[in-house]
Amino acid sequence: MLRASRSVTANIAEGFGRHHHQENIQFCRQARGSLVEMRDHLNVATDEMFGSASEVAPLFVQLEASLQSLNGYIAYLKRFAAIKRISN
C-alpha cells in the first residue's frame, strides 16, 4: 500500500512536469491505476482482518474522493488539449 500511495503522487508530479497535456494525462492514468490498486489492497486488508470495516471505511471514502478529483483533472486536461488543438 505504501508503494502504491507513493506511486500516485509521484506520477501526478511527473506528469505535471512534462508540460505536455497528453503526457500529463498518461501519467495521471497511471496514478489512477495506483489508486485502484490501493482500493484492492484495502479490500484484501479487510478480508484478512487487518482492520475492521469501520476502521477502513474512512480510507475508502478518501480514496474515492481522490479518484473523483483525479478523474476531474484528467477531464480538464483533455478539454484543454482539445481547445489547444482547435486553436492551432
C-alpha positions as CSV (number, residue, x, y, z in Angstrom):
1,M,0.0,0.0,0.0
2,L,2.9,2.3,0.7
3,R,4.4,1.9,-2.7
4,A,1.0,2.3,-4.4
5,S,0.3,5.5,-2.5
6,R,3.7,6.9,-3.3
7,S,3.2,6.0,-6.9
8,V,0.0,8.1,-7.1
9,T,1.7,11.3,-6.1
10,A,4.9,10.6,-8.0
11,N,3.0,10.0,-11.3
12,I,0.9,13.2,-10.8
13,A,4.1,15.2,-10.2
14,E,6.0,13.7,-13.1
15,G,3.1,14.3,-15.5
16,F,2.8,17.9,-14.4
17,G,6.5,18.4,-15.0
18,R,6.2,17.2,-18.6
19,H,4.4,20.4,-19.8
20,H,2.6,18.4,-22.5
21,H,-1.0,17.6,-22.0
22,Q,-1.0,14.2,-23.5
23,E,1.9,13.0,-21.4
24,N,0.3,14.6,-18.3
25,I,-2.9,12.7,-19.0
26,Q,-1.0,9.4,-19.4
27,F,0.8,9.9,-16.0
28,C,-2.5,10.7,-14.4
29,R,-3.9,7.5,-15.8
30,Q,-1.0,5.6,-14.2
31,A,-1.8,7.4,-10.9
32,R,-5.4,6.4,-11.2
33,G,-4.3,2.8,-11.7
34,S,-2.3,3.0,-8.4
35,L,-5.4,4.4,-6.6
36,V,-7.4,1.4,-7.8
37,E,-4.5,-0.9,-6.7
38,M,-4.8,0.7,-3.2
39,R,-8.5,0.0,-3.2
40,D,-7.7,-3.6,-3.8
41,H,-5.2,-3.7,-1.0
42,L,-7.7,-2.2,1.3
43,N,-10.2,-4.9,0.3
44,V,-7.7,-7.6,1.0
45,A,-6.7,-6.0,4.3
46,T,-10.4,-6.0,5.3
47,D,-10.9,-9.6,4.1
48,E,-7.8,-10.8,6.0
49,M,-9.0,-8.9,9.1
50,F,-6.0,-6.5,9.4
51,G,-8.6,-3.8,10.2
52,S,-12.3,-3.7,10.9
53,A,-14.7,-2.4,8.3
54,S,-15.3,0.6,10.5
55,E,-11.6,1.4,10.7
56,V,-11.1,1.0,6.9
57,A,-14.3,2.8,5.8
58,P,-12.8,6.3,6.1
59,L,-9.9,5.3,3.9
60,F,-12.3,4.1,1.2
61,V,-14.1,7.5,1.4
62,Q,-10.8,9.3,1.0
63,L,-9.7,7.0,-1.9
64,E,-13.0,7.6,-3.8
65,A,-12.7,11.3,-3.3
66,S,-9.1,11.1,-4.7
67,L,-10.4,9.1,-7.7
68,Q,-13.1,11.7,-8.4
69,S,-10.6,14.6,-8.2
70,L,-8.1,12.8,-10.4
71,N,-10.8,12.0,-12.9
72,G,-11.9,15.6,-12.9
73,Y,-8.3,16.7,-13.5
74,I,-7.9,14.3,-16.4
75,A,-11.2,15.6,-17.9
76,Y,-9.9,19.1,-17.6
77,L,-6.6,18.2,-19.3
78,K,-8.5,16.5,-22.2
79,R,-10.7,19.6,-22.7
80,F,-7.7,22.0,-22.6
81,A,-5.8,19.8,-25.0
82,A,-8.8,19.7,-27.4
83,I,-9.2,23.5,-27.2
84,K,-5.5,23.9,-27.9
85,R,-5.6,21.6,-31.0
86,I,-8.6,23.6,-32.4
87,S,-6.9,26.9,-31.9
88,N,-3.7,25.8,-33.6
